[in-house]
Amino acid sequence: MNVYVSYWEKLGYTREQLLNPEINIDAGCLILSRIWKRVKNPTISKVASVYQILGATQVTDYGARVQKIYDLTLWNEN
């Protein structure tokens, strides 16, 4: 999930904990869910933008790329 300890230190995870894939994914999901709840009229692109840059006030290139990948539905939903 690319959870950077220094960026998200207030969540209380250590670098060693985040090396564990299960903990890392849980932390990433927690971050994304908190961002989703705080963004006005949340979309994938807005949340991804804030995930990358906490102070983002508009969709970033990263946020737009994440939205495009999401829209392509590259995973199997079965």
PAKEMI-320451 format. One record per residue: residue number from 1; x negated, y, z of N, C-alpha, C in turn; chain; residue in three letters. Coordinates in pm, whole numbers, plus 50000, padded with zeros to 5 digits. Layout:
% residues N
{resi:NUM; n.xx:X; n.yy:Y; n.zz:Z; ca.xx:X; ca.yy:Y; ca.zz:Z; c.xx:X; c.yy:Y; c.zz:Z; chain:A; resn:ALA}
...
//
This chain:
% residues 78
{resi:1; n.xx:49918; n.yy:49879; n.zz:50000; ca.xx:50000; ca.yy:50000; ca.zz:50000; c.xx:49915; c.yy:50126; c.zz:50000; chain:A; resn:MET}
{resi:2; n.xx:49783; n.yy:50114; n.zz:50005; ca.xx:49697; ca.yy:50232; ca.zz:50007; c.xx:49728; c.yy:50322; c.zz:50126; chain:A; resn:ASN}
{resi:3; n.xx:49746; n.yy:50264; n.zz:50243; ca.xx:49772; ca.yy:50342; ca.zz:50363; c.xx:49637; c.yy:50386; c.zz:50420; chain:A; resn:VAL}
{resi:4; n.xx:49609; n.yy:50514; n.zz:50410; ca.xx:49483; ca.yy:50568; ca.zz:50459; c.xx:49495; c.yy:50601; c.zz:50607; chain:A; resn:TYR}
{resi:5; n.xx:49408; n.yy:50543; n.zz:50687; ca.xx:49413; ca.yy:50561; ca.zz:50831; c.xx:49404; c.yy:50709; c.zz:50868; chain:A; resn:VAL}
{resi:6; n.xx:49311; n.yy:50781; n.zz:50809; ca.xx:49291; ca.yy:50921; ca.zz:50844; c.xx:49413; c.yy:51007; c.zz:50807; chain:A; resn:SER}
{resi:7; n.xx:49480; n.yy:50972; n.zz:50700; ca.xx:49595; ca.yy:51048; ca.zz:50652; c.xx:49718; c.yy:51022; c.zz:50737; chain:A; resn:TYR}
{resi:8; n.xx:49733; n.yy:50898; n.zz:50781; ca.xx:49852; ca.yy:50857; ca.zz:50856; c.xx:49818; c.yy:50817; c.zz:51000; chain:A; resn:TRP}
{resi:9; n.xx:49715; n.yy:50877; n.zz:51057; ca.xx:49666; ca.yy:50837; ca.zz:51189; c.xx:49771; c.yy:50845; c.zz:51299; chain:A; resn:GLU}
{resi:10; n.xx:49867; n.yy:50934; n.zz:51288; ca.xx:49969; ca.yy:50949; ca.zz:51393; c.xx:50062; c.yy:50828; c.zz:51402; chain:A; resn:LYS}
{resi:11; n.xx:50058; n.yy:50740; n.zz:51303; ca.xx:50138; ca.yy:50618; ca.zz:51311; c.xx:50076; c.yy:50517; c.zz:51407; chain:A; resn:LEU}
{resi:12; n.xx:49948; n.yy:50536; n.zz:51439; ca.xx:49883; ca.yy:50452; ca.zz:51539; c.xx:49816; c.yy:50326; c.zz:51489; chain:A; resn:GLY}
{resi:13; n.xx:49805; n.yy:50309; n.zz:51358; ca.xx:49739; ca.yy:50190; ca.zz:51304; c.xx:49588; c.yy:50212; c.zz:51298; chain:A; resn:TYR}
{resi:14; n.xx:49515; n.yy:50106; n.zz:51323; ca.xx:49369; ca.yy:50112; ca.zz:51307; c.xx:49331; c.yy:50066; c.zz:51167; chain:A; resn:THR}
{resi:15; n.xx:49211; n.yy:50098; n.zz:51126; ca.xx:49161; ca.yy:50054; ca.zz:50996; c.xx:49163; c.yy:49901; c.zz:50988; chain:A; resn:ARG}
{resi:16; n.xx:49125; n.yy:49837; n.zz:51097; ca.xx:49123; ca.yy:49691; ca.zz:51101; c.xx:49263; c.yy:49633; c.zz:51085; chain:A; resn:GLU}
{resi:17; n.xx:49361; n.yy:49693; n.zz:51150; ca.xx:49498; ca.yy:49645; ca.zz:51136; c.xx:49547; c.yy:49657; c.zz:50993; chain:A; resn:GLN}
{resi:18; n.xx:49512; n.yy:49766; n.zz:50928; ca.xx:49560; ca.yy:49790; ca.zz:50791; c.xx:49491; c.yy:49702; c.zz:50688; chain:A; resn:LEU}
{resi:19; n.xx:49387; n.yy:49631; n.zz:50729; ca.xx:49325; ca.yy:49533; ca.zz:50640; c.xx:49411; c.yy:49406; c.zz:50631; chain:A; resn:LEU}
{resi:20; n.xx:49500; n.yy:49389; n.zz:50726; ca.xx:49595; ca.yy:49277; ca.zz:50725; c.xx:49708; c.yy:49314; c.zz:50630; chain:A; resn:ASN}
{resi:21; n.xx:49727; n.yy:49238; n.zz:50521; ca.xx:49828; ca.yy:49274; ca.zz:50421; c.xx:49969; c.yy:49291; c.zz:50478; chain:A; resn:PRO}
{resi:22; n.xx:50007; n.yy:49207; n.zz:50572; ca.xx:50142; ca.yy:49217; ca.zz:50629; c.xx:50160; c.yy:49348; c.zz:50705; chain:A; resn:GLU}
{resi:23; n.xx:50062; n.yy:49384; n.zz:50786; ca.xx:50069; ca.yy:49509; ca.zz:50861; c.xx:50063; c.yy:49628; c.zz:50765; chain:A; resn:ILE}
{resi:24; n.xx:49978; n.yy:49619; n.zz:50664; ca.xx:49963; ca.yy:49726; ca.zz:50567; c.xx:50095; c.yy:49751; c.zz:50494; chain:A; resn:ASN}
{resi:25; n.xx:50161; n.yy:49645; n.zz:50451; ca.xx:50289; ca.yy:49660; ca.zz:50381; c.xx:50396; c.yy:49714; c.zz:50475; chain:A; resn:ILE}
{resi:26; n.xx:50400; n.yy:49666; n.zz:50598; ca.xx:50495; ca.yy:49719; ca.zz:50696; c.xx:50473; c.yy:49869; c.zz:50717; chain:A; resn:ASP}
{resi:27; n.xx:50347; n.yy:49909; n.zz:50731; ca.xx:50315; ca.yy:50051; ca.zz:50751; c.xx:50358; c.yy:50133; c.zz:50629; chain:A; resn:ALA}
{resi:28; n.xx:50330; n.yy:50082; n.zz:50510; ca.xx:50370; ca.yy:50152; ca.zz:50388; c.xx:50520; c.yy:50167; c.zz:50378; chain:A; resn:GLY}
{resi:29; n.xx:50593; n.yy:50063; n.zz:50413; ca.xx:50739; ca.yy:50069; ca.zz:50410; c.xx:50792; c.yy:50170; c.zz:50512; chain:A; resn:CYS}
{resi:30; n.xx:50731; n.yy:50174; n.zz:50628; ca.xx:50769; ca.yy:50271; ca.zz:50731; c.xx:50748; c.yy:50413; c.zz:50679; chain:A; resn:LEU}
{resi:31; n.xx:50633; n.yy:50437; n.zz:50620; ca.xx:50603; ca.yy:50570; ca.zz:50565; c.xx:50705; c.yy:50609; c.zz:50459; chain:A; resn:ILE}
{resi:32; n.xx:50727; n.yy:50519; n.zz:50363; ca.xx:50820; ca.yy:50550; ca.zz:50255; c.xx:50962; c.yy:50572; c.zz:50306; chain:A; resn:LEU}
{resi:33; n.xx:51005; n.yy:50494; n.zz:50403; ca.xx:51142; ca.yy:50511; ca.zz:50455; c.xx:51155; c.yy:50643; c.zz:50529; chain:A; resn:SER}
{resi:34; n.xx:51051; n.yy:50684; n.zz:50601; ca.xx:51056; ca.yy:50813; ca.zz:50670; c.xx:51056; c.yy:50929; c.zz:50572; chain:A; resn:ARG}
{resi:35; n.xx:50977; n.yy:50918; n.zz:50467; ca.xx:50977; ca.yy:51023; ca.zz:50365; c.xx:51114; c.yy:51029; c.zz:50298; chain:A; resn:ILE}
{resi:36; n.xx:51170; n.yy:50914; n.zz:50263; ca.xx:51302; ca.yy:50908; ca.zz:50197; c.xx:51408; c.yy:50981; c.zz:50280; chain:A; resn:TRP}
{resi:37; n.xx:51403; n.yy:50962; n.zz:50411; ca.xx:51503; ca.yy:51023; ca.zz:50500; c.xx:51486; c.yy:51175; c.zz:50510; chain:A; resn:LYS}
{resi:38; n.xx:51365; n.yy:51225; n.zz:50487; ca.xx:51339; ca.yy:51367; ca.zz:50505; c.xx:51345; c.yy:51450; c.zz:50377; chain:A; resn:ARG}
{resi:39; n.xx:51335; n.yy:51386; n.zz:50263; ca.xx:51337; ca.yy:51458; ca.zz:50136; c.xx:51483; c.yy:51487; c.zz:50098; chain:A; resn:VAL}
{resi:40; n.xx:51507; n.yy:51612; n.zz:50057; ca.xx:51642; ca.yy:51650; ca.zz:50015; c.xx:51671; c.yy:51586; c.zz:49880; chain:A; resn:LYS}
{resi:41; n.xx:51785; n.yy:51518; n.zz:49869; ca.xx:51824; ca.yy:51447; ca.zz:49747; c.xx:51709; c.yy:51359; c.zz:49697; chain:A; resn:ASN}
{resi:42; n.xx:51669; n.yy:51261; n.zz:49777; ca.xx:51550; ca.yy:51182; ca.zz:49743; c.xx:51564; c.yy:51102; c.zz:49614; chain:A; resn:PRO}
{resi:43; n.xx:51454; n.yy:51095; n.zz:49542; ca.xx:51441; ca.yy:51011; ca.zz:49424; c.xx:51306; c.yy:50940; c.zz:49437; chain:A; resn:THR}
{resi:44; n.xx:51285; n.yy:50841; n.zz:49356; ca.xx:51156; ca.yy:50771; ca.zz:49357; c.xx:51044; c.yy:50870; c.zz:49329; chain:A; resn:ILE}
{resi:45; n.xx:51062; n.yy:50957; n.zz:49231; ca.xx:50955; ca.yy:51050; ca.zz:49194; c.xx:50926; c.yy:51151; c.zz:49305; chain:A; resn:SER}
{resi:46; n.xx:51028; n.yy:51199; n.zz:49374; ca.xx:51006; ca.yy:51293; ca.zz:49484; c.xx:50933; c.yy:51226; c.zz:49600; chain:A; resn:LYS}
{resi:47; n.xx:50979; n.yy:51107; n.zz:49637; ca.xx:50918; ca.yy:51036; ca.zz:49750; c.xx:50774; c.yy:50998; c.zz:49719; chain:A; resn:VAL}
{resi:48; n.xx:50747; n.yy:50952; n.zz:49598; ca.xx:50610; ca.yy:50919; ca.zz:49559; c.xx:50521; c.yy:51042; c.zz:49563; chain:A; resn:ALA}
{resi:49; n.xx:50574; n.yy:51156; n.zz:49522; ca.xx:50497; ca.yy:51280; ca.zz:49525; c.xx:50458; c.yy:51318; c.zz:49668; chain:A; resn:SER}
{resi:50; n.xx:50554; n.yy:51308; n.zz:49760; ca.xx:50526; ca.yy:51340; ca.zz:49900; c.xx:50434; c.yy:51236; c.zz:49962; chain:A; resn:VAL}
{resi:51; n.xx:50447; n.yy:51110; n.zz:49922; ca.xx:50358; ca.yy:51006; ca.zz:49972; c.xx:50213; c.yy:51039; c.zz:49936; chain:A; resn:TYR}
{resi:52; n.xx:50193; n.yy:51091; n.zz:49816; ca.xx:50058; ca.yy:51125; ca.zz:49771; c.xx:50011; c.yy:51256; c.zz:49833; chain:A; resn:GLN}
{resi:53; n.xx:50098; n.yy:51356; n.zz:49838; ca.xx:50064; ca.yy:51488; ca.zz:49891; c.xx:50175; c.yy:51531; c.zz:49986; chain:A; resn:ILE}
{resi:54; n.xx:50149; n.yy:51526; n.zz:50116; ca.xx:50255; ca.yy:51552; ca.zz:50214; c.xx:50327; c.yy:51684; c.zz:50193; chain:A; resn:LEU}
{resi:55; n.xx:50260; n.yy:51786; n.zz:50149; ca.xx:50322; ca.yy:51916; ca.zz:50132; c.xx:50384; c.yy:51939; c.zz:49996; chain:A; resn:GLY}
{resi:56; n.xx:50395; n.yy:51835; n.zz:49915; ca.xx:50447; ca.yy:51852; ca.zz:49778; c.xx:50588; c.yy:51910; c.zz:49782; chain:A; resn:ALA}
{resi:57; n.xx:50610; n.yy:52011; n.zz:49699; ca.xx:50743; ca.yy:52073; ca.zz:49690; c.xx:50806; c.yy:52049; c.zz:49554; chain:A; resn:THR}
{resi:58; n.xx:50731; n.yy:51987; n.zz:49466; ca.xx:50784; ca.yy:51949; ca.zz:49335; c.xx:50722; c.yy:51816; c.zz:49294; chain:A; resn:GLN}
{resi:59; n.xx:50779; n.yy:51754; n.zz:49196; ca.xx:50731; ca.yy:51623; ca.zz:49150; c.xx:50592; c.yy:51639; c.zz:49089; chain:A; resn:VAL}
{resi:60; n.xx:50501; n.yy:51556; n.zz:49135; ca.xx:50364; ca.yy:51557; ca.zz:49083; c.xx:50352; c.yy:51460; c.zz:48966; chain:A; resn:THR}
{resi:61; n.xx:50237; n.yy:51464; n.zz:48899; ca.xx:50213; ca.yy:51367; ca.zz:48791; c.xx:50222; c.yy:51225; c.zz:48845; chain:A; resn:ASP}
{resi:62; n.xx:50166; n.yy:51204; n.zz:48964; ca.xx:50172; ca.yy:51072; ca.zz:49027; c.xx:50317; c.yy:51030; c.zz:49049; chain:A; resn:TYR}
{resi:63; n.xx:50398; n.yy:51119; n.zz:49104; ca.xx:50538; ca.yy:51089; ca.zz:49129; c.xx:50613; c.yy:51053; c.zz:49002; chain:A; resn:GLY}
{resi:64; n.xx:50585; n.yy:51126; n.zz:48894; ca.xx:50648; ca.yy:51099; ca.zz:48765; c.xx:50605; c.yy:50962; c.zz:48710; chain:A; resn:ALA}
{resi:65; n.xx:50477; n.yy:50927; n.zz:48729; ca.xx:50429; ca.yy:50795; ca.zz:48682; c.xx:50495; c.yy:50683; c.zz:48761; chain:A; resn:ARG}
{resi:66; n.xx:50509; n.yy:50700; n.zz:48891; ca.xx:50574; ca.yy:50598; ca.zz:48974; c.xx:50719; c.yy:50580; c.zz:48929; chain:A; resn:VAL}
{resi:67; n.xx:50787; n.yy:50691; n.zz:48903; ca.xx:50926; ca.yy:50683; ca.zz:48856; c.xx:50935; c.yy:50607; c.zz:48724; chain:A; resn:GLN}
{resi:68; n.xx:50843; n.yy:50635; n.zz:48633; ca.xx:50843; ca.yy:50569; ca.zz:48503; c.xx:50824; c.yy:50418; c.zz:48518; chain:A; resn:LYS}
{resi:69; n.xx:50730; n.yy:50379; n.zz:48604; ca.xx:50706; ca.yy:50236; ca.zz:48629; c.xx:50831; c.yy:50172; c.zz:48692; chain:A; resn:ILE}
{resi:70; n.xx:50891; n.yy:50242; n.zz:48787; ca.xx:51012; ca.yy:50191; ca.zz:48852; c.xx:51123; c.yy:50172; c.zz:48749; chain:A; resn:TYR}
{resi:71; n.xx:51138; n.yy:50269; n.zz:48661; ca.xx:51244; ca.yy:50262; ca.zz:48560; c.xx:51223; c.yy:50148; c.zz:48461; chain:A; resn:ASP}
{resi:72; n.xx:51099; n.yy:50108; n.zz:48439; ca.xx:51071; ca.yy:49998; ca.zz:48348; c.xx:51106; c.yy:49862; c.zz:48407; chain:A; resn:LEU}
{resi:73; n.xx:51130; n.yy:49857; n.zz:48539; ca.xx:51165; ca.yy:49734; ca.zz:48610; c.xx:51073; c.yy:49620; c.zz:48567; chain:A; resn:THR}
{resi:74; n.xx:50946; n.yy:49632; n.zz:48601; ca.xx:50846; ca.yy:49534; ca.zz:48562; c.xx:50848; c.yy:49408; c.zz:48647; chain:A; resn:LEU}
{resi:75; n.xx:50930; n.yy:49405; n.zz:48748; ca.xx:50937; ca.yy:49288; ca.zz:48835; c.xx:51063; c.yy:49207; c.zz:48801; chain:A; resn:TRP}
{resi:76; n.xx:51064; n.yy:49084; n.zz:48843; ca.xx:51176; ca.yy:48994; ca.zz:48818; c.xx:51272; c.yy:49003; c.zz:48934; chain:A; resn:ASN}
{resi:77; n.xx:51395; n.yy:49039; n.zz:48909; ca.xx:51495; ca.yy:49055; ca.zz:49015; c.xx:51569; c.yy:48926; c.zz:49046; chain:A; resn:GLU}
{resi:78; n.xx:51535; n.yy:48816; n.zz:48982; ca.xx:51605; ca.yy:48689; ca.zz:49007; c.xx:51562; c.yy:48626; c.zz:49133; chain:A; resn:ASN}
//
